[in-house]
Amino acid sequence: MAKHGYGGKILRIDLTEQKATIDCLPSEYYEMYLGGRGFNSRLLFDMAGPQTDPLSPEAPLIFAPGALHGTPVPTASRTTATIKNVLSGGHGDSHGGGFIGSEIKYAGYDVVIITGKAEKPVWLMINDEKVDFCDASDLWGKKTKETQEAIRKKLPSKKVQIACIGPAGENLVKYAVITDGVATFGRTGVGAVMGSKNLKALVVYGTGGITIHDPSRLLKAIKEYNNIVKQDPYLIPAVTFGSTRFMWHRVKYGVHGACNWRLGEFDWEGLSPEIFREKHAVKATSCPMCPVRCRRDMMIREGEHKGEYTKVEWESIARSMTMGITDSIDLIRVIGAFNEMGLDIESAGDTIAFAMECFEKGILTKEDFDGLSPAFGDAELILKIIKMITYRQGIGNLLADGCYRASLAIGKGSEKYAMHIKGVEVTAADPRGMPVRAVSYATSTRGSDHLRSNPYVEEMATPEEAELMFGSREAADLKGVAGKGRMLKWSEDLVTIGDLLGLCKWAFYRSATMEYLCDKGLRLAAEFYSAVTGREMTGEELMLAAERVYNIEKAFNVRTGFRKKDDTIPERFFTEPIKGGPGDGNIVERNKFNTILEEYYEARGWDPSTGLQTRAKLEQLGLSEIKNVLEKDQREKNTIMLV
Amino acid sequence: MKIIVRILPPVINDQNEFVVELAEGSSVSDLIDKTTQLLGDKKNVLVNEEKKLMPAWRVFLNDRLLDSSNYFKTSLVQGDTVVFLLALAGG
């Protein structure tokens, strides 16, 4: 393994036995998977099988900071938390951009694996090689901010970093989050896994450091990165507005996903970037080492709720529109409730919107909601539903399992209003009218997701660049088809590099030009890795490592039972046109979707007719062990799992 | 004639709306050239070294998305609103 840049050890914690052991990862892990999501995806594949219940004691909860986390590399702040996906049963992970990862590194670890289940609620204190199992009976039931404050009072050092769950995680809400106070590990139910282990918080304080192989080379690369940030138009408004700026894009294309993904025209003015900036923004904050500082705390400054504040990111605004919210004060209150209870805003927003539409359609009644009449945009009612979900009260008990499972339980045709992919609720923007975005949601290895790829390169590539990189000028056309599958594969691998190295997807893997994007995401990423670790790496080699990791996750999902039929999107996107706005009448055209999907499979070296991996591709990637597991499963289950 | 120009998100000193004066019969290409001149040393935010509008900027004429190949043949009239929208690139 590389000597520099890494912690060098792995910490295994068994909560049942209250025992911690320290060992090392095999050196091939460093060579093949680099760090972060790469380590975790391989470990999950080895530790959890198709029969593993994600909420059982044996199911692992794995934290790994990216390879460059803890170093001065700009935006290197991302840590991956990996689990067996509570919503889908397949691969699951979530990524947080806070400080917990650097403390893990400074404590000497590249990975922390937690298994077992404590007899009573505990919180863990990791201080270098010392691991304490602390009684959490006084913390159980507390909300996230209260938990953070209570633990800080107990500890003399302010340097500790705390990742905790709220009541939603304790009650095993399937989309509960883990939060470290700055960032949130939001998706796929990581907080429920933590709750299932009776683990309230992970507290880390490291006293070691990370060595850098070539500091002057690193400094030179940092200067180059900062120069790009200053020039790249994509990043300039991020400094001014944070992520609220995405509203303008939604408005011009009419892809709000409003009112359970139906409306293209929406009363958005009360949620405009200017309103958040002028009326609510308290301060710009950032993840470690980030020159962009896109995070925003938002406060209500007047009226009945004066003084309430919470952090607001773009996706929380987007899902608020999915619930029909039109007012910034309502939004801050609702998002604050999600954050305090420890709920994933993406899944919770979609699930609440699902319940509202079911009520609209007469599938659910007032009796189901304790006499309430849910309506899109009714903040008071949404706050009550959030509480019902968190504490699994009434209909909240069903909704706590996500919209897919809730729809199966409710029946009566409600399934068509459940907006999910592989059991995981839909995120980001409405894909109607933009076919590759629809496919990108479908091919994500953790269920519906807009961060698993960067199909948005179709907006910034010139036709010449598209032809050169993806084999067709059409790849630079929003409605184009040819080349889009190749572009999707390329962009999935590209952004996966960010998760291996711990680099921010906004500040590193989004840009206004292909030139800036490739310069940062490939050339400079490789330069940073080489300077920090002393292991020379090219952009192409980073892409190869990323492709390897994507294939491991795909194989995990195949073992779980996912097939080509599951690489799809909610039927609503295919059959119901957007109502109103600039995209009025748009659908996802099924033939375009299928054409892009097949080109994608081909680009990945998978079988286009089944979507399954091929032996040749897995061997080419050095994944013979993964191939052997699939072949063994195939023989034992008499089911085709690779070709 | 006067054309209202909006740049979203605002990337130049917070200013996201201004009026550009053009000769009658001018095209969207002419507007891009004039806007670039007005931006002075900040023009690199909008155009590349070849002085072409970066593809990440999409142009909407009165809320209608234009094809970049049509900029030079799309004529403007007094009171038109042209929006330069930066690519979403995520979210």
Contacts between the chains, C-beta under 8 A, distances in Angstrom:
chain1	res1	chain2	res2	distance
A	231	B	44	6.6
A	233	B	11	5.4
A	233	B	45	4.6
A	233	B	46	7.5
A	233	B	54	7.2
A	233	B	56	7.0
A	233	B	57	7.9
A	233	B	86	6.0
A	234	B	56	7.1
A	234	B	86	6.7
A	234	B	87	7.4
A	234	B	89	5.8
A	236	B	11	4.7
A	236	B	45	6.8
A	237	B	9	3.5
A	237	B	10	6.7
A	237	B	11	5.7
A	237	B	86	7.2
A	240	B	9	7.4
A	240	B	10	7.0
A	240	B	14	6.9
A	241	B	9	6.0
A	243	B	91	6.2
A	245	B	9	4.3
A	246	B	88	6.1
A	246	B	90	7.7
A	246	B	91	4.3
A	248	B	8	4.1
A	248	B	9	5.9
A	248	B	85	6.4
A	249	B	85	6.6
A	249	B	86	7.8
A	249	B	87	7.8
A	249	B	88	4.0
A	249	B	91	8.0
A	252	B	8	7.5
A	252	B	58	7.6
A	252	B	60	5.9
A	252	B	63	7.6
A	252	B	65	7.6
A	252	B	83	6.8
A	252	B	85	5.1
A	253	B	65	7.9
A	273	B	9	7.0
A	314	B	91	4.6
A	315	B	91	6.7
A	318	B	91	7.3
A	428	B	90	8.0
A	428	B	91	6.1
A	429	B	88	7.3
A	429	B	91	7.5
A	450	B	90	7.0
A	450	B	91	7.1
A	451	B	90	7.6
A	454	B	89	7.4
A	454	B	90	7.0
A	456	B	87	6.2
A	456	B	88	5.7
A	456	B	89	4.3
A	456	B	90	5.8
A	457	B	89	8.0
A	459	B	55	7.4
A	459	B	56	6.1
A	459	B	58	7.1
A	459	B	87	3.6
A	459	B	88	6.7
A	459	B	89	6.6
A	460	B	54	7.6
A	460	B	55	5.7
A	460	B	56	4.1
A	460	B	87	5.1
A	460	B	89	6.7
A	461	B	55	6.5
A	462	B	55	5.0
A	476	B	55	6.8
A	505	B	90	7.0
A	506	B	90	6.4
A	510	B	89	4.2
A	510	B	90	4.9
A	511	B	56	8.0
A	511	B	89	6.9
A	512	B	54	6.0
A	512	B	56	4.0
A	512	B	57	7.9
A	512	B	86	6.4
A	512	B	87	6.4
A	512	B	89	7.2
A	513	B	48	7.4
A	513	B	54	5.8
A	513	B	55	7.6
A	513	B	56	6.2
A	582	B	63	6.4
A	582	B	65	7.3
